[in-house]
């Protein structure tokens, strides 16, 4: 049992370490590539983004490598009905 715990802790630590390295690079270079509001953002915004980017780095890496695209659209009943009328 302790070997499994050690492996889990090691894997989680490696995931967080890789995530932190990615997050720093993402905040410096990648955020403005996938978010049109990020260029010119403050240091405070970038500091707030680091924990989330550390935790979600595989998803952000996939989005960053796909490149810039349109942001995901909101899908709700009102928008769906307005799109059908066009």
Phi and psi restraints in degrees (range 20) as a CNS / XPLOR table:
assign (resid 1 and name C) (resid 2 and name N)
       (resid 2 and name CA) (resid 2 and name C) 1.0 -67.1 20.0 2
assign (resid 2 and name N) (resid 2 and name CA)
       (resid 2 and name C) (resid 3 and name N) 1.0 -30.7 20.0 2
assign (resid 2 and name C) (resid 3 and name N)
       (resid 3 and name CA) (resid 3 and name C) 1.0 -65.3 20.0 2
assign (resid 3 and name N) (resid 3 and name CA)
       (resid 3 and name C) (resid 4 and name N) 1.0 -40.3 20.0 2
assign (resid 3 and name C) (resid 4 and name N)
       (resid 4 and name CA) (resid 4 and name C) 1.0 -64.4 20.0 2
assign (resid 4 and name N) (resid 4 and name CA)
       (resid 4 and name C) (resid 5 and name N) 1.0 -39.0 20.0 2
assign (resid 4 and name C) (resid 5 and name N)
       (resid 5 and name CA) (resid 5 and name C) 1.0 -65.9 20.0 2
assign (resid 5 and name N) (resid 5 and name CA)
       (resid 5 and name C) (resid 6 and name N) 1.0 -42.8 20.0 2
assign (resid 5 and name C) (resid 6 and name N)
       (resid 6 and name CA) (resid 6 and name C) 1.0 -62.5 20.0 2
assign (resid 6 and name N) (resid 6 and name CA)
       (resid 6 and name C) (resid 7 and name N) 1.0 -41.9 20.0 2
assign (resid 6 and name C) (resid 7 and name N)
       (resid 7 and name CA) (resid 7 and name C) 1.0 -64.2 20.0 2
assign (resid 7 and name N) (resid 7 and name CA)
       (resid 7 and name C) (resid 8 and name N) 1.0 -42.4 20.0 2
assign (resid 7 and name C) (resid 8 and name N)
       (resid 8 and name CA) (resid 8 and name C) 1.0 -62.7 20.0 2
assign (resid 8 and name N) (resid 8 and name CA)
       (resid 8 and name C) (resid 9 and name N) 1.0 -45.7 20.0 2
assign (resid 8 and name C) (resid 9 and name N)
       (resid 9 and name CA) (resid 9 and name C) 1.0 -64.1 20.0 2
assign (resid 9 and name N) (resid 9 and name CA)
       (resid 9 and name C) (resid 10 and name N) 1.0 -41.8 20.0 2
assign (resid 9 and name C) (resid 10 and name N)
       (resid 10 and name CA) (resid 10 and name C) 1.0 -63.1 20.0 2
assign (resid 10 and name N) (resid 10 and name CA)
       (resid 10 and name C) (resid 11 and name N) 1.0 -45.0 20.0 2
assign (resid 10 and name C) (resid 11 and name N)
       (resid 11 and name CA) (resid 11 and name C) 1.0 -64.5 20.0 2
assign (resid 11 and name N) (resid 11 and name CA)
       (resid 11 and name C) (resid 12 and name N) 1.0 -41.5 20.0 2
assign (resid 11 and name C) (resid 12 and name N)
       (resid 12 and name CA) (resid 12 and name C) 1.0 -65.7 20.0 2
assign (resid 12 and name N) (resid 12 and name CA)
       (resid 12 and name C) (resid 13 and name N) 1.0 -40.3 20.0 2
assign (resid 12 and name C) (resid 13 and name N)
       (resid 13 and name CA) (resid 13 and name C) 1.0 -64.3 20.0 2
assign (resid 13 and name N) (resid 13 and name CA)
       (resid 13 and name C) (resid 14 and name N) 1.0 -41.9 20.0 2
assign (resid 13 and name C) (resid 14 and name N)
       (resid 14 and name CA) (resid 14 and name C) 1.0 -63.9 20.0 2
assign (resid 14 and name N) (resid 14 and name CA)
       (resid 14 and name C) (resid 15 and name N) 1.0 -40.8 20.0 2
assign (resid 14 and name C) (resid 15 and name N)
       (resid 15 and name CA) (resid 15 and name C) 1.0 -61.5 20.0 2
assign (resid 15 and name N) (resid 15 and name CA)
       (resid 15 and name C) (resid 16 and name N) 1.0 -46.3 20.0 2
assign (resid 15 and name C) (resid 16 and name N)
       (resid 16 and name CA) (resid 16 and name C) 1.0 -67.4 20.0 2
assign (resid 16 and name N) (resid 16 and name CA)
       (resid 16 and name C) (resid 17 and name N) 1.0 -37.9 20.0 2
assign (resid 16 and name C) (resid 17 and name N)
       (resid 17 and name CA) (resid 17 and name C) 1.0 -64.3 20.0 2
assign (resid 17 and name N) (resid 17 and name CA)
       (resid 17 and name C) (resid 18 and name N) 1.0 -46.1 20.0 2
assign (resid 17 and name C) (resid 18 and name N)
       (resid 18 and name CA) (resid 18 and name C) 1.0 -63.1 20.0 2
assign (resid 18 and name N) (resid 18 and name CA)
       (resid 18 and name C) (resid 19 and name N) 1.0 -39.4 20.0 2
assign (resid 18 and name C) (resid 19 and name N)
       (resid 19 and name CA) (resid 19 and name C) 1.0 -64.3 20.0 2
assign (resid 19 and name N) (resid 19 and name CA)
       (resid 19 and name C) (resid 20 and name N) 1.0 -39.4 20.0 2
assign (resid 19 and name C) (resid 20 and name N)
       (resid 20 and name CA) (resid 20 and name C) 1.0 -67.9 20.0 2
assign (resid 20 and name N) (resid 20 and name CA)
       (resid 20 and name C) (resid 21 and name N) 1.0 -42.3 20.0 2
assign (resid 20 and name C) (resid 21 and name N)
       (resid 21 and name CA) (resid 21 and name C) 1.0 -61.1 20.0 2
assign (resid 21 and name N) (resid 21 and name CA)
       (resid 21 and name C) (resid 22 and name N) 1.0 -46.4 20.0 2
assign (resid 21 and name C) (resid 22 and name N)
       (resid 22 and name CA) (resid 22 and name C) 1.0 -59.9 20.0 2
assign (resid 22 and name N) (resid 22 and name CA)
       (resid 22 and name C) (resid 23 and name N) 1.0 -44.3 20.0 2
assign (resid 22 and name C) (resid 23 and name N)
       (resid 23 and name CA) (resid 23 and name C) 1.0 -60.5 20.0 2
assign (resid 23 and name N) (resid 23 and name CA)
       (resid 23 and name C) (resid 24 and name N) 1.0 -42.3 20.0 2
assign (resid 23 and name C) (resid 24 and name N)
       (resid 24 and name CA) (resid 24 and name C) 1.0 -62.7 20.0 2
assign (resid 24 and name N) (resid 24 and name CA)
       (resid 24 and name C) (resid 25 and name N) 1.0 -46.5 20.0 2
assign (resid 24 and name C) (resid 25 and name N)
       (resid 25 and name CA) (resid 25 and name C) 1.0 -65.2 20.0 2
assign (resid 25 and name N) (resid 25 and name CA)
       (resid 25 and name C) (resid 26 and name N) 1.0 -38.7 20.0 2
assign (resid 25 and name C) (resid 26 and name N)
       (resid 26 and name CA) (resid 26 and name C) 1.0 -64.8 20.0 2
assign (resid 26 and name N) (resid 26 and name CA)
       (resid 26 and name C) (resid 27 and name N) 1.0 -42.6 20.0 2
assign (resid 26 and name C) (resid 27 and name N)
       (resid 27 and name CA) (resid 27 and name C) 1.0 -65.7 20.0 2
assign (resid 27 and name N) (resid 27 and name CA)
       (resid 27 and name C) (resid 28 and name N) 1.0 -36.3 20.0 2
assign (resid 27 and name C) (resid 28 and name N)
       (resid 28 and name CA) (resid 28 and name C) 1.0 -77.1 20.0 2
assign (resid 28 and name N) (resid 28 and name CA)
       (resid 28 and name C) (resid 29 and name N) 1.0 -45.3 20.0 2
assign (resid 28 and name C) (resid 29 and name N)
       (resid 29 and name CA) (resid 29 and name C) 1.0 -113.5 20.0 2
assign (resid 29 and name N) (resid 29 and name CA)
       (resid 29 and name C) (resid 30 and name N) 1.0 -34.7 20.0 2
assign (resid 29 and name C) (resid 30 and name N)
       (resid 30 and name CA) (resid 30 and name C) 1.0 -92.7 20.0 2
assign (resid 30 and name N) (resid 30 and name CA)
       (resid 30 and name C) (resid 31 and name N) 1.0 -29.9 20.0 2
assign (resid 30 and name C) (resid 31 and name N)
       (resid 31 and name CA) (resid 31 and name C) 1.0 -59.6 20.0 2
assign (resid 31 and name N) (resid 31 and name CA)
       (resid 31 and name C) (resid 32 and name N) 1.0 -42.5 20.0 2
assign (resid 31 and name C) (resid 32 and name N)
       (resid 32 and name CA) (resid 32 and name C) 1.0 -70.2 20.0 2
assign (resid 32 and name N) (resid 32 and name CA)
       (resid 32 and name C) (resid 33 and name N) 1.0 -17.1 20.0 2
assign (resid 32 and name C) (resid 33 and name N)
       (resid 33 and name CA) (resid 33 and name C) 1.0 -79.9 20.0 2
assign (resid 33 and name N) (resid 33 and name CA)
       (resid 33 and name C) (resid 34 and name N) 1.0 -31.4 20.0 2
assign (resid 33 and name C) (resid 34 and name N)
       (resid 34 and name CA) (resid 34 and name C) 1.0 -106.2 20.0 2
assign (resid 34 and name N) (resid 34 and name CA)
       (resid 34 and name C) (resid 35 and name N) 1.0 -7.0 20.0 2
assign (resid 34 and name C) (resid 35 and name N)
       (resid 35 and name CA) (resid 35 and name C) 1.0 -132.2 20.0 2
assign (resid 35 and name N) (resid 35 and name CA)
       (resid 35 and name C) (resid 36 and name N) 1.0 119.6 20.0 2
assign (resid 35 and name C) (resid 36 and name N)
       (resid 36 and name CA) (resid 36 and name C) 1.0 -68.5 20.0 2
assign (resid 36 and name N) (resid 36 and name CA)
       (resid 36 and name C) (resid 37 and name N) 1.0 -16.7 20.0 2
assign (resid 36 and name C) (resid 37 and name N)
       (resid 37 and name CA) (resid 37 and name C) 1.0 -90.7 20.0 2
assign (resid 37 and name N) (resid 37 and name CA)
       (resid 37 and name C) (resid 38 and name N) 1.0 -10.8 20.0 2
assign (resid 37 and name C) (resid 38 and name N)
       (resid 38 and name CA) (resid 38 and name C) 1.0 -73.2 20.0 2
assign (resid 38 and name N) (resid 38 and name CA)
       (resid 38 and name C) (resid 39 and name N) 1.0 -34.8 20.0 2
assign (resid 38 and name C) (resid 39 and name N)
       (resid 39 and name CA) (resid 39 and name C) 1.0 -60.1 20.0 2
assign (resid 39 and name N) (resid 39 and name CA)
       (resid 39 and name C) (resid 40 and name N) 1.0 133.4 20.0 2
assign (resid 39 and name C) (resid 40 and name N)
       (resid 40 and name CA) (resid 40 and name C) 1.0 81.0 20.0 2
assign (resid 40 and name N) (resid 40 and name CA)
       (resid 40 and name C) (resid 41 and name N) 1.0 10.7 20.0 2
assign (resid 40 and name C) (resid 41 and name N)
       (resid 41 and name CA) (resid 41 and name C) 1.0 -72.8 20.0 2
assign (resid 41 and name N) (resid 41 and name CA)
       (resid 41 and name C) (resid 42 and name N) 1.0 159.4 20.0 2
assign (resid 41 and name C) (resid 42 and name N)
       (resid 42 and name CA) (resid 42 and name C) 1.0 -79.9 20.0 2
assign (resid 42 and name N) (resid 42 and name CA)
       (resid 42 and name C) (resid 43 and name N) 1.0 167.4 20.0 2
assign (resid 42 and name C) (resid 43 and name N)
       (resid 43 and name CA) (resid 43 and name C) 1.0 -65.0 20.0 2
assign (resid 43 and name N) (resid 43 and name CA)
       (resid 43 and name C) (resid 44 and name N) 1.0 -33.7 20.0 2
assign (resid 43 and name C) (resid 44 and name N)
       (resid 44 and name CA) (resid 44 and name C) 1.0 -62.6 20.0 2
assign (resid 44 and name N) (resid 44 and name CA)
       (resid 44 and name C) (resid 45 and name N) 1.0 -43.0 20.0 2
assign (resid 44 and name C) (resid 45 and name N)
       (resid 45 and name CA) (resid 45 and name C) 1.0 -60.4 20.0 2
assign (resid 45 and name N) (resid 45 and name CA)
       (resid 45 and name C) (resid 46 and name N) 1.0 -45.0 20.0 2
assign (resid 45 and name C) (resid 46 and name N)
       (resid 46 and name CA) (resid 46 and name C) 1.0 -64.8 20.0 2
assign (resid 46 and name N) (resid 46 and name CA)
       (resid 46 and name C) (resid 47 and name N) 1.0 -36.0 20.0 2
assign (resid 46 and name C) (resid 47 and name N)
       (resid 47 and name CA) (resid 47 and name C) 1.0 -67.2 20.0 2
assign (resid 47 and name N) (resid 47 and name CA)
       (resid 47 and name C) (resid 48 and name N) 1.0 -35.5 20.0 2
assign (resid 47 and name C) (resid 48 and name N)
       (resid 48 and name CA) (resid 48 and name C) 1.0 -70.3 20.0 2
assign (resid 48 and name N) (resid 48 and name CA)
       (resid 48 and name C) (resid 49 and name N) 1.0 -31.7 20.0 2
assign (resid 48 and name C) (resid 49 and name N)
       (resid 49 and name CA) (resid 49 and name C) 1.0 -74.4 20.0 2
assign (resid 49 and name N) (resid 49 and name CA)
       (resid 49 and name C) (resid 50 and name N) 1.0 -26.6 20.0 2
assign (resid 49 and name C) (resid 50 and name N)
       (resid 50 and name CA) (resid 50 and name C) 1.0 -57.5 20.0 2
assign (resid 50 and name N) (resid 50 and name CA)
       (resid 50 and name C) (resid 51 and name N) 1.0 -47.6 20.0 2
assign (resid 50 and name C) (resid 51 and name N)
       (resid 51 and name CA) (resid 51 and name C) 1.0 -62.0 20.0 2
assign (resid 51 and name N) (resid 51 and name CA)
       (resid 51 and name C) (resid 52 and name N) 1.0 -41.4 20.0 2
assign (resid 51 and name C) (resid 52 and name N)
       (resid 52 and name CA) (resid 52 and name C) 1.0 -66.3 20.0 2
assign (resid 52 and name N) (resid 52 and name CA)
       (resid 52 and name C) (resid 53 and name N) 1.0 -40.3 20.0 2
assign (resid 52 and name C) (resid 53 and name N)
       (resid 53 and name CA) (resid 53 and name C) 1.0 -67.6 20.0 2
assign (resid 53 and name N) (resid 53 and name CA)
       (resid 53 and name C) (resid 54 and name N) 1.0 -31.8 20.0 2
assign (resid 53 and name C) (resid 54 and name N)
       (resid 54 and name CA) (resid 54 and name C) 1.0 -65.5 20.0 2
assign (resid 54 and name N) (resid 54 and name CA)
       (resid 54 and name C) (resid 55 and name N) 1.0 -43.1 20.0 2
assign (resid 54 and name C) (resid 55 and name N)
       (resid 55 and name CA) (resid 55 and name C) 1.0 -74.9 20.0 2
assign (resid 55 and name N) (resid 55 and name CA)
       (resid 55 and name C) (resid 56 and name N) 1.0 -36.7 20.0 2
assign (resid 55 and name C) (resid 56 and name N)
       (resid 56 and name CA) (resid 56 and name C) 1.0 -107.1 20.0 2
assign (resid 56 and name N) (resid 56 and name CA)
       (resid 56 and name C) (resid 57 and name N) 1.0 27.6 20.0 2
assign (resid 56 and name C) (resid 57 and name N)
       (resid 57 and name CA) (resid 57 and name C) 1.0 -60.7 20.0 2
assign (resid 57 and name N) (resid 57 and name CA)
       (resid 57 and name C) (resid 58 and name N) 1.0 -34.0 20.0 2
assign (resid 57 and name C) (resid 58 and name N)
       (resid 58 and name CA) (resid 58 and name C) 1.0 -64.0 20.0 2
assign (resid 58 and name N) (resid 58 and name CA)
       (resid 58 and name C) (resid 59 and name N) 1.0 -38.3 20.0 2
assign (resid 58 and name C) (resid 59 and name N)
       (resid 59 and name CA) (resid 59 and name C) 1.0 -68.6 20.0 2
assign (resid 59 and name N) (resid 59 and name CA)
       (resid 59 and name C) (resid 60 and name N) 1.0 -43.1 20.0 2
assign (resid 59 and name C) (resid 60 and name N)
       (resid 60 and name CA) (resid 60 and name C) 1.0 -68.2 20.0 2
assign (resid 60 and name N) (resid 60 and name CA)
       (resid 60 and name C) (resid 61 and name N) 1.0 -35.0 20.0 2
assign (resid 60 and name C) (resid 61 and name N)
       (resid 61 and name CA) (resid 61 and name C) 1.0 -63.4 20.0 2
assign (resid 61 and name N) (resid 61 and name CA)
       (resid 61 and name C) (resid 62 and name N) 1.0 -41.9 20.0 2
assign (resid 61 and name C) (resid 62 and name N)
       (resid 62 and name CA) (resid 62 and name C) 1.0 -62.7 20.0 2
assign (resid 62 and name N) (resid 62 and name CA)
       (resid 62 and name C) (resid 63 and name N) 1.0 -42.8 20.0 2
assign (resid 62 and name C) (resid 63 and name N)
       (resid 63 and name CA) (resid 63 and name C) 1.0 -67.9 20.0 2
assign (resid 63 and name N) (resid 63 and name CA)
       (resid 63 and name C) (resid 64 and name N) 1.0 -39.3 20.0 2
assign (resid 63 and name C) (resid 64 and name N)
       (resid 64 and name CA) (resid 64 and name C) 1.0 -64.8 20.0 2
assign (resid 64 and name N) (resid 64 and name CA)
       (resid 64 and name C) (resid 65 and name N) 1.0 -41.3 20.0 2
assign (resid 64 and name C) (resid 65 and name N)
       (resid 65 and name CA) (resid 65 and name C) 1.0 -72.9 20.0 2
assign (resid 65 and name N) (resid 65 and name CA)
       (resid 65 and name C) (resid 66 and name N) 1.0 -27.0 20.0 2
assign (resid 65 and name C) (resid 66 and name N)
       (resid 66 and name CA) (resid 66 and name C) 1.0 -70.0 20.0 2
assign (resid 66 and name N) (resid 66 and name CA)
       (resid 66 and name C) (resid 67 and name N) 1.0 -23.1 20.0 2
assign (resid 66 and name C) (resid 67 and name N)
       (resid 67 and name CA) (resid 67 and name C) 1.0 92.0 20.0 2
assign (resid 67 and name N) (resid 67 and name CA)
       (resid 67 and name C) (resid 68 and name N) 1.0 -172.4 20.0 2
assign (resid 67 and name C) (resid 68 and name N)
       (resid 68 and name CA) (resid 68 and name C) 1.0 -76.1 20.0 2
assign (resid 68 and name N) (resid 68 and name CA)
       (resid 68 and name C) (resid 69 and name N) 1.0 136.0 20.0 2
assign (resid 68 and name C) (resid 69 and name N)
       (resid 69 and name CA) (resid 69 and name C) 1.0 -147.4 20.0 2
assign (resid 69 and name N) (resid 69 and name CA)
       (resid 69 and name C) (resid 70 and name N) 1.0 -179.5 20.0 2
assign (resid 69 and name C) (resid 70 and name N)
       (resid 70 and name CA) (resid 70 and name C) 1.0 -68.4 20.0 2
assign (resid 70 and name N) (resid 70 and name CA)
       (resid 70 and name C) (resid 71 and name N) 1.0 142.1 20.0 2
assign (resid 70 and name C) (resid 71 and name N)
       (resid 71 and name CA) (resid 71 and name C) 1.0 -64.4 20.0 2
assign (resid 71 and name N) (resid 71 and name CA)
       (resid 71 and name C) (resid 72 and name N) 1.0 152.5 20.0 2
assign (resid 71 and name C) (resid 72 and name N)
       (resid 72 and name CA) (resid 72 and name C) 1.0 -60.2 20.0 2
assign (resid 72 and name N) (resid 72 and name CA)
       (resid 72 and name C) (resid 73 and name N) 1.0 137.6 20.0 2
assign (resid 72 and name C) (resid 73 and name N)
       (resid 73 and name CA) (resid 73 and name C) 1.0 -84.5 20.0 2
assign (resid 73 and name N) (resid 73 and name CA)
       (resid 73 and name C) (resid 74 and name N) 1.0 150.7 20.0 2
assign (resid 73 and name C) (resid 74 and name N)
       (resid 74 and name CA) (resid 74 and name C) 1.0 -75.4 20.0 2
assign (resid 74 and name N) (resid 74 and name CA)
       (resid 74 and name C) (resid 75 and name N) 1.0 134.7 20.0 2
assign (resid 74 and name C) (resid 75 and name N)
       (resid 75 and name CA) (resid 75 and name C) 1.0 -117.5 20.0 2
assign (resid 75 and name N) (resid 75 and name CA)
       (resid 75 and name C) (resid 76 and name N) 1.0 111.5 20.0 2
assign (resid 75 and name C) (resid 76 and name N)
       (resid 76 and name CA) (resid 76 and name C) 1.0 -145.8 20.0 2
assign (resid 76 and name N) (resid 76 and name CA)
       (resid 76 and name C) (resid 77 and name N) 1.0 174.1 20.0 2
assign (resid 76 and name C) (resid 77 and name N)
       (resid 77 and name CA) (resid 77 and name C) 1.0 -61.7 20.0 2
assign (resid 77 and name N) (resid 77 and name CA)
       (resid 77 and name C) (resid 78 and name N) 1.0 -39.9 20.0 2
assign (resid 77 and name C) (resid 78 and name N)
       (resid 78 and name CA) (resid 78 and name C) 1.0 -64.0 20.0 2
assign (resid 78 and name N) (resid 78 and name CA)
       (resid 78 and name C) (resid 79 and name N) 1.0 -47.6 20.0 2
assign (resid 78 and name C) (resid 79 and name N)
       (resid 79 and name CA) (resid 79 and name C) 1.0 -65.4 20.0 2
assign (resid 79 and name N) (resid 79 and name CA)
       (resid 79 and name C) (resid 80 and name N) 1.0 -40.8 20.0 2
assign (resid 79 and name C) (resid 80 and name N)
       (resid 80 and name CA) (resid 80 and name C) 1.0 -61.4 20.0 2
assign (resid 80 and name N) (resid 80 and name CA)
       (resid 80 and name C) (resid 81 and name N) 1.0 -41.7 20.0 2
assign (resid 80 and name C) (resid 81 and name N)
       (resid 81 and name CA) (resid 81 and name C) 1.0 -68.9 20.0 2
assign (resid 81 and name N) (resid 81 and name CA)
       (resid 81 and name C) (resid 82 and name N) 1.0 -35.4 20.0 2
assign (resid 81 and name C) (resid 82 and name N)
       (resid 82 and name CA) (resid 82 and name C) 1.0 -71.2 20.0 2
assign (resid 82 and name N) (resid 82 and name CA)
       (resid 82 and name C) (resid 83 and name N) 1.0 -31.1 20.0 2
assign (resid 82 and name C) (resid 83 and name N)
       (resid 83 and name CA) (resid 83 and name C) 1.0 -71.8 20.0 2
assign (resid 83 and name N) (resid 83 and name CA)
       (resid 83 and name C) (resid 84 and name N) 1.0 -31.7 20.0 2
assign (resid 83 and name C) (resid 84 and name N)
       (resid 84 and name CA) (resid 84 and name C) 1.0 -71.2 20.0 2
assign (resid 84 and name N) (resid 84 and name CA)
       (resid 84 and name C) (resid 85 and name N) 1.0 -27.6 20.0 2
assign (resid 84 and name C) (resid 85 and name N)
       (resid 85 and name CA) (resid 85 and name C) 1.0 -77.5 20.0 2
assign (resid 85 and name N) (resid 85 and name CA)
       (resid 85 and name C) (resid 86 and name N) 1.0 -18.6 20.0 2
